[in-house]
Amino acid sequence: MAAELHVELVAADRNVWSGEATLVVARTTSGDIGVMAGHQPLLGVLESGPVTIRTSGGDNIVAAVHGGFISFAENKLSLLAEIAELADEIDVDRAERSLERAKSEADAAAERRAEVRIRAVTAAR
């Protein structure tokens, strides 16, 4: 059995997911990072992108995360996001419409958010 770490994924407005995991992959300003039990302490800035959490039971939880911070110490990983949505909460049709609207309005930030939401759903499948 793989070693576990405790994970808290928290958005500004709610606790999105909490539990035990064997691996978490997230995008930071320094690049993608994978965190497992026993990782060196870290503090980083999250970039918009999918976060994948491999649970102790072997399932993958995927969330679209938009900004925030990642912190790991004493086998506890905290992902403190400005916005975070689990892939199964995302309405793909709505995200695709948002992407098209953002492209037509040349809104790069909205386009990036919509793309991340779609990538999270795709990664969860």
Protein Blocks (a to p, Z undefined) as FASTA:
>chain_A
ZZddddddddfkbcfbgcddfbdcdddfkbccdddehiacddddddedddddddfkopac
ddddeehidddeehiacdddfbdcdfklpcfklmmmmmmmmmmnopaklmmmmmmmmmmm
mmmZZ
